[in-house]
Amino acid sequence: MLKVVQMHDYFEYNSNATIDDGSCLTIAVYGCTDPDYLEFNANANVDDGSCLTIDLEGCTDSNACNYNSNATTDNGSCYNNDLGCGCDNPAANSGYDCDGNCLNDSDGDLVCDEFEVVGCQDETAANYDASATDSGDCEYLGCTDSAYTEYDSSATLDDGSCITLIVNGCTDINRKL
């Protein structure tokens, strides 16, 4: 349907004029004249109050890390770097949750089961392991042969210290027969 342009639709319209002198040149186009609004009409030259929604650029993808619920125009800035522990956070290290807690710690020692080191935890043992987190077998040096006077019942590894063989008999040199 064709709109009929009337004289009062021109900027130059003068309601007091009684003779048309041909000076009506610019048709009034009503609409939102503010480019900061979504309703902006580049052809409008008369603001009719129809500017309602501010045009805010930003990320409009609700699944993106930088989603802006106030954005009305997507500006291409959306990103998603959620690697498992939320946006802008790295993924959890193996064996841990996103808060750094062990996923499996059956003995409650705050060392994840998969990182436990079984070893001797006695500093006096020959095979002491400072990195051990769970107790393992310990080995102690000493004379392991009970036939020697240097015998050490706690020794598990012979260190060559067995020197004096035990010989049963009379040891009193002053005793006469």
C-alpha angles and dihedrals in degrees: 000000000000117000116226111227112222126201093254088060089074126089091225093053112133115194089200094057115107099185125047106234094183093254094125099107110139118065113214111239111196122210145090109323098182112098090204090073130078090230092059113141112199089200094054117105097170118060107224097183094258093126101113112143122052111226104237116181120215144101112321097179106108090203094057124098093236097044112157112202089196095055115108099180123046110232097189094253096118117127137170118202098157102143094175106296101065135278118327090007125108121239117271117270115256111281095019137089123232091274093055096255122139114259089208123026107148095173096043095232093129091247111114112243092240091056098046115126114207113209147117112302097185109105091206093059123099092235099043110160114201090193094056114121097175125045117257135169118306126208123212126198122229145094108317098182113095090201089076130074090230090061112143114198091201093054116106098174122051110231097186094260094125102111112141115060115213111243117185116221144085113322097179105105091188094060113106128201 
